């Protein structure tokens, strides 16, 4: 187990407990739905309905430590959800739902809030954003406006707040020492008034939130904000952890990543696998663009002493592929959670000063320029993966964008149902590029496999990729 609460959370569960069928009222900030929206969600032949079913099943498994989406769906293949309109709003009618989401026949309040968030976000994007000609999703400005509207609709903004939202990235498959360290960093951040935003899953996504809850209680800054940002393709593999009290489902990984950097005032990166590498390359690609070179954005890589070599390898890979300017955009702090928090506090003060001077909002980073090739969804097909250009002849931000896509494709092949199906049918993705880069990439990925950062413990990892030198 990689989570100190995974045993405590489930030790009283009965694995043979029968599934539950129930009618559930929404909770949290779920807007009213029109009859047309309810009809679309109720149509089981509709793509939206299947999307709703898969995301709903993921949140009903909140707290489950499995990252095998196929196994989750297979175990609950008879699960159904229907959104029904009633006199005073809507109801969720569930059939064969996981028993762990209920206590004495009643759904756990936090899970009910997460379920409501899933319905809210899927409906909003599918009915208000995607078909609306006012949102040009083929332009950079249009995508950013869509991300803003999605976040505003979820009420993720704290318009009265300060520059106090720290995004924490890191792996769901981490060891106990690393997990304990993420909790201590979260605690130190919480003592200094920071709220926490993560990818919402277990491991390094849960630890900082858990640490911050204790700090917030000590400082009497309750309720703390624990924002989880996910997307449909990954949520089954990274079901929301129980601490998340504000869930946001973005429609794809690119808008999820943009949501992080628009909401956050700084980023802390813990050890992780390919998903964490993807996130690192994304933020570095943005910060290395000339339009963003003067924008302060604190970025700290940190872990316990046992993880020092992990960050040495990441640092060396960045130096080889993106150069010394990339290394100037982050700090590496090993084994010192208070220093991480102090550095983040100093960095976010600069963010505050900059935004006041530039007349930019505290709650949404409008001034950060994100080029469209960072926003355009990358579909990880065998052709697309083989066609990625990975060469140091590219502009450094373009190189970062293509490396990010390569890691994104590996994530898809590891845990996303469509990616797994493609690998099963056609074999591993092939990745081509400059020999020196391919050698470094192969070495980094092999280290991830050796350190069991690709999957949760308990199964042998079969690579979904092949590096072609």
C-alpha positions in Angstrom: 0.0 0.0 0.0 1.3 3.5 -0.7 -1.2 5.3 1.5 -1.2 5.2 5.3 -5.0 5.4 5.3 -5.7 2.8 2.7 -5.9 -0.1 5.2 -7.7 2.0 7.9 -10.2 3.2 5.3 -11.1 -0.3 4.1 -10.4 -2.6 7.0 -14.1 -2.8 8.0 -15.4 -3.0 4.4 -17.0 -6.3 3.4 -15.7 -7.2 0.0 -18.7 -9.4 -0.6 -21.2 -6.7 0.3 -23.8 -6.5 -2.4 -24.1 -3.4 -4.7 -26.6 -0.8 -3.7 -29.5 0.7 -5.7 -30.7 4.0 -4.4 -32.2 7.4 -5.3 -29.9 10.2 -4.3 -30.4 14.0 -4.1 -27.7 16.2 -5.4 -25.4 18.1 -3.0 -23.1 21.1 -3.4 -23.3 23.6 -6.2 -25.2 21.7 -8.9 -27.1 24.1 -11.1 -30.6 23.4 -12.3 -30.8 21.3 -15.5 -33.2 21.9 -18.3 -35.5 19.1 -19.5 -33.4 18.8 -22.6 -30.2 18.3 -20.6 -31.9 15.7 -18.4 -33.1 13.9 -21.5 -29.6 13.8 -23.0 -28.2 12.4 -19.7 -30.9 9.8 -19.5 -30.3 8.5 -23.1 -28.1 5.5 -22.6 -27.1 5.5 -26.3 -25.6 9.0 -25.9 -21.9 9.5 -25.6 -22.5 11.9 -22.7 -24.4 9.3 -20.8 -21.5 6.8 -21.0 -19.1 9.6 -20.0 -21.3 10.3 -17.0 -21.5 6.6 -16.1 -17.7 6.1 -16.1 -16.9 9.3 -14.1 -19.7 8.6 -11.7 -18.4 5.1 -11.0 -14.9 6.6 -10.4 -16.1 9.0 -7.7 -18.3 6.3 -6.1 -15.0 4.4 -5.7 -13.4 7.4 -3.9 -10.7 6.1 -1.6 -10.1 2.9 -3.6 -6.4 2.4 -4.2 -6.6 0.6 -7.6 -5.4 2.4 -10.7 -6.8 -0.2 -13.1 -9.7 1.5 -14.9 -10.6 -1.7 -16.8 -10.8 -3.7 -13.6 -13.1 -1.1 -12.0 -15.4 -1.1 -14.9 -15.4 -4.9 -15.1 -16.2 -5.3 -11.4 -19.1 -2.9 -11.7 -20.3 -3.6 -15.2 -23.9 -3.6 -14.1 -23.7 -0.1 -12.6 -26.1 2.4 -14.0 -26.9 6.0 -13.3 -29.9 8.0 -14.5 -30.5 11.7 -14.0 -34.2 12.2 -13.4 -36.1 15.5 -13.3 -38.5 15.9 -10.4 -40.7 18.7 -9.2 -38.0 20.5 -7.2 -34.9 19.7 -9.3 -33.2 16.5 -10.2 -32.4 13.1 -8.6 -29.7 10.5 -9.3 -31.1 7.0 -9.7 -28.3 4.5 -9.1 -28.4 0.8 -9.8 -25.7 -1.6 -8.6 -23.5 1.1 -7.1 -20.4 0.2 -5.0 -21.4 -0.5 -1.5 -18.5 1.5 -0.1 -20.1 4.7 -1.1 -22.9 4.2 1.5 -23.2 4.1 5.2 -26.4 2.4 6.5 -28.0 2.8 3.2 -27.2 6.5 2.8 -24.6 7.9 0.5 -21.6 9.5 2.2 -22.0 13.3 2.0 -18.5 13.9 0.5 -19.1 11.3 -2.2 -22.6 12.8 -2.9 -20.9 16.2 -3.5 -18.3 14.6 -5.8 -21.1 12.9 -7.8 -22.9 16.1 -8.1 -19.8 17.8 -9.4 -19.4 15.2 -12.1 -22.9 15.8 -13.4 -22.5 19.5 -13.2 -19.2 19.6 -15.2 -20.1 17.1 -17.9 -23.4 18.8 -18.5 -21.9 22.3 -18.6 -19.2 21.5 -21.1 -21.4 19.3 -23.3 -24.3 21.7 -23.5 -22.9 25.2 -22.8 -19.3 25.2 -24.1 -18.7 22.7 -26.8 -21.7 23.6 -29.0 -21.5 27.3 -28.3 -20.0 29.3 -31.3 -18.9 31.9 -28.8 -16.2 29.5 -27.6 -13.7 29.1 -30.4 -11.9 26.0 -29.2 -9.5 26.2 -32.2 -7.9 29.4 -30.9 -5.7 30.0 -27.8 -8.0 32.8 -26.5 -11.1 30.7 -27.0 -9.7 27.7 -25.1 -8.6 30.0 -22.2 -12.1 31.6 -22.1 -13.6 28.1 -22.0 -11.3 27.1 -19.1 -12.3 30.2 -17.3 -16.0 29.6 -17.8 -15.6 26.0 -16.6 -13.8 27.0 -13.5 -16.2 29.8 -12.8 -19.2 27.5 -13.2 -17.7 25.2 -10.6 -17.2 28.1 -8.2 -13.5 27.3 -8.0 -12.5 31.0 -7.8 -12.0 32.7 -4.5 -12.5 36.3 -5.6 -11.9 37.6 -2.1 -8.7 35.5 -1.6 -5.0 36.2 -1.9 -2.2 34.5 -3.8 -2.6 31.4 -1.6 -3.4 28.4 -3.9 -0.5 26.0 -4.3 -0.8 23.2 -6.9 0.9 20.0 -5.9 1.9 17.5 -8.5 3.3 14.0 -8.0 2.7 10.3 -8.5 -0.1 8.2 -7.2 2.3 5.3 -7.0 4.8 6.4 -4.3 6.4 4.8 -1.4 5.6 5.4 2.3 8.5 7.7 3.0 7.6 9.9 0.0 3.9 9.9 1.0 4.8 10.9 4.6 7.0 13.7 3.2 4.1 15.1 1.0 2.0 15.3 4.2 4.6 17.2 6.0 5.0 19.7 3.1 1.2 20.1 3.0 1.3 20.7 6.8 3.9 23.4 6.4 2.1 25.0 3.6 -1.2 25.0 5.5 0.4 26.6 8.5 1.3 29.5 6.3 -2.2 29.9 5.0 -2.0 28.1 1.7 -4.8 26.1 0.2 -4.0 23.0 -1.9 -4.9 22.0 -5.4 -3.9 18.5 -6.8 -5.0 16.0 -9.4 -7.4 14.7 -6.7 -6.1 11.1 -6.5 -4.1 9.1 -4.0 -0.4 9.3 -3.1 1.2 12.7 -3.7 -2.2 14.1 -4.6 -3.7 13.2 -1.2 -0.7 13.7 1.1 -0.5 17.5 0.8 -4.2 17.8 1.4 -4.1 15.6 4.4 -1.2 17.6 5.9 -2.9 20.9 5.2 -6.1 19.8 7.0 -4.2 19.5 10.3 -2.5 22.8 9.8 -5.7 24.6 8.9 -7.4 23.2 12.0 -4.5 24.4 14.2 -4.6 27.9 12.5 -8.4 28.0 12.7 -8.5 28.7 9.0 -11.3 26.2 8.4 -12.8 25.3 6.0 -9.7 24.8 4.0 -9.9 24.6 0.2 -8.8 21.2 -1.2 -9.4 21.4 -5.0 -9.1 18.4 -7.1 -8.8 18.8 -10.9 -9.3 15.7 -13.1 -10.5 14.7 -16.5 -12.7 11.8 -17.8 -9.8 9.8 -19.3 -7.9 9.6 -16.0 -10.4 9.8 -13.2 -11.1 6.1 -13.0 -7.4 5.4 -12.5 -7.1 8.3 -10.0 -10.4 8.3 -8.2 -10.8 11.4 -5.9 -9.4 11.0 -2.5 -11.8 11.6 0.4 -10.2 15.0 1.4 -11.2 16.7 -1.9 -13.9 19.2 -1.1 -14.1 20.9 -4.5 -13.9 18.6 -7.5 -13.5 20.0 -11.1 -13.8 17.7 -14.1 -12.2 19.3 -17.2 -13.0 17.7 -20.6 -9.4 16.7 -21.5 -5.9 16.6 -20.1 -4.8 19.9 -21.8 -7.7 21.9 -20.2 -6.9 20.1 -16.9 -3.3 21.3 -17.1 -4.4 24.8 -18.1 -6.8 24.8 -15.1 -3.9 24.1 -12.8 -1.7 26.9 -14.0 -4.5 29.5 -14.2 -5.8 28.7 -10.7 -2.4 28.2 -9.0 0.0 30.8 -7.7 2.9 28.3 -7.4 3.6 24.6 -8.0 5.3 22.0 -5.8 6.3 18.8 -7.6 6.9 15.6 -5.7 8.3 12.4 -7.1 6.1 10.6 -9.6 6.1 8.8 -12.9 5.3 9.7 -16.5 2.2 11.8 -15.5 4.4 13.9 -13.3 7.0 14.2 -16.0 4.2 15.3 -18.4 3.2 18.1 -15.9 6.8 19.2 -15.4 7.3 19.5 -19.2 4.0 21.4 -19.6 4.8 24.1 -17.1 8.4 24.5 -18.2 7.3 24.7 -21.8 5.0 27.6 -20.8 7.6 29.4 -18.7 10.3 29.1 -21.3 8.2 30.9 -23.9 9.5 34.5 -24.5 6.1 35.9 -23.7 6.2 34.5 -20.2 9.8 35.0 -19.2 9.1 37.9 -16.9 6.1 36.3 -15.2 6.9 35.1 -11.6 5.7 31.6 -11.0 7.4 29.7 -8.1 8.2 26.1 -9.1 9.7 23.8 -6.5 10.8 20.1 -6.9 11.0 18.4 -3.6 11.1 15.0 -1.9 12.7 13.2 1.1 16.4 12.3 1.1 15.5 8.9 -0.3 14.2 10.7 -3.5 17.3 12.8 -4.1 18.4 10.6 -7.1 15.0 10.8 -8.6 15.3 14.6 -9.0 18.9 14.3 -10.1 17.7 12.2 -13.0 14.8 14.6 -13.8 17.2 17.5 -13.6 19.7 15.9 -15.9 17.0 15.0 -18.4 15.7 18.6 -18.4 19.3 19.9 -18.9 19.9 17.6 -21.9 16.5 18.3 -23.6 15.6 21.9 -22.7 18.9 23.4 -21.5 20.1 25.6 -18.7 17.4 28.2 -19.0 14.9 25.6 -18.1 16.8 24.7 -15.0 16.7 28.3 -13.9 12.9 28.2 -13.6 12.7 25.8 -10.7 14.4 25.0 -7.4 15.2 21.6 -6.0 14.8 21.2 -2.2 15.5 17.8 -0.7 14.3 16.8 2.8 13.3 20.2 4.1 9.5 20.8 4.2 9.6 24.1 6.1 12.0 25.5 3.6 9.7 24.4 0.8 6.9 26.4 2.4 9.0 29.4 3.1 10.3 29.5 -0.5 6.7 29.2 -1.8 5.6 32.0 0.5 8.3 34.3 -0.8 7.5 33.3 -4.4 3.8 33.9 -4.1 4.5 37.4 -2.6 6.3 38.2 -5.8 3.3 36.8 -7.7 1.0 39.1 -5.7 3.2 42.2 -6.4 3.4 41.4 -10.1 -0.4 40.9 -10.5 -1.1 44.2 -8.6 1.3 46.0 -10.8 0.0 44.4 -14.0 -3.6 44.8 -12.9 -4.2 41.0 -13.2 -6.7 39.0 -11.1 -5.5 37.0 -8.1 -8.0 34.2 -8.8 -7.1 33.5 -12.5 -3.7 34.0 -14.2 -4.8 35.8 -17.3 -1.4 37.1 -18.3 0.3 33.7 -18.7 0.4 33.1 -22.4 -0.4 29.5 -23.5 0.1 28.8 -27.2 -2.5 26.7 -28.9 -0.3 23.7 -29.4 -0.2 23.3 -25.6 -4.0 23.5 -25.6 -4.9 21.3 -28.5 -5.9 17.8 -27.3 -3.4 15.2 -28.2 -4.9 11.8 -29.1 -2.4 9.1 -28.4 -2.6 6.9 -31.5 0.3 4.8 -32.8 0.6 7.2 -35.8 0.7 10.3 -33.6 3.2 8.9 -31.2 5.5 7.7 -33.9 5.2 11.1 -35.6 6.4 13.3 -32.7 9.4 15.3 -33.5 11.9 15.1 -30.7 15.0 17.1 -31.6 17.0 19.9 -30.0 16.7 21.8 -33.3 13.3 22.8 -32.2 12.6 25.9 -30.2 12.9 25.0 -26.6 9.2 25.5 -25.8 8.2 23.4 -28.8 10.5 20.7 -27.7 8.9 20.8 -24.3 5.4 20.5 -25.9 6.4 17.4 -27.9 8.0 15.7 -25.0 4.9 16.5 -23.0 2.8 14.7 -25.7 5.2 11.7 -25.6 4.7 11.3 -21.8 0.9 11.9 -22.2 0.8 9.1 -24.7 2.5 6.7 -22.2 0.0 7.7 -19.5 -2.8 6.9 -22.0 -1.2 3.5 -22.7 -0.8 2.8 -19.0 -4.1 3.7 -17.5 -6.7 5.1 -20.0 -9.2 2.6 -21.3 -8.8 3.7 -25.0 -5.0 3.7 -24.7 -4.9 0.2 -23.2 -7.2 -1.1 -25.9 -5.0 0.4 -28.6 -1.9 -1.2 -27.2 -3.6 -4.5 -26.9 -4.7 -4.4 -30.5 -1.6 -2.9 -32.2 1.3 -3.4 -29.7 3.4 -0.8 -28.0 3.6 2.8 -29.1 6.9 3.6 -30.9 8.7 6.8 -30.0 11.4 8.2 -32.4 13.8 11.1 -32.1 17.3 12.4 -31.8 19.5 9.5 -30.5 20.8 11.3 -27.5 17.3 12.2 -26.4 16.0 8.7 -27.0 18.8 7.3 -24.9 18.1 9.7 -22.0 14.3 9.1 -22.3 14.8 5.3 -22.3 17.0 5.6 -19.2 14.5 7.8 -17.4 11.5 5.5 -18.2 13.5 2.4 -17.2 14.2 4.1 -13.8 10.4 4.8 -13.4 9.7 1.1 -14.0 12.5 -0.1 -11.6 11.1 2.2 -8.9 7.5 1.0 -9.6 6.3 4.4 -10.5 4.3 3.3 -13.4 1.7 1.2 -11.5 0.6 0.6 -7.9 2.5 -2.2 -6.3 1.2 -5.7 -6.9 1.6 -6.2 -10.6 4.4 -6.4 -13.1 4.6 -3.5 -15.5 4.5 -4.3 -19.2 5.7 -1.2 -21.2 3.2 0.3 -23.5 6.0 2.0 -25.5 9.1 1.2 -27.4 12.0 3.6 -27.7 13.5 3.6 -31.2 17.1 4.9 -31.3 
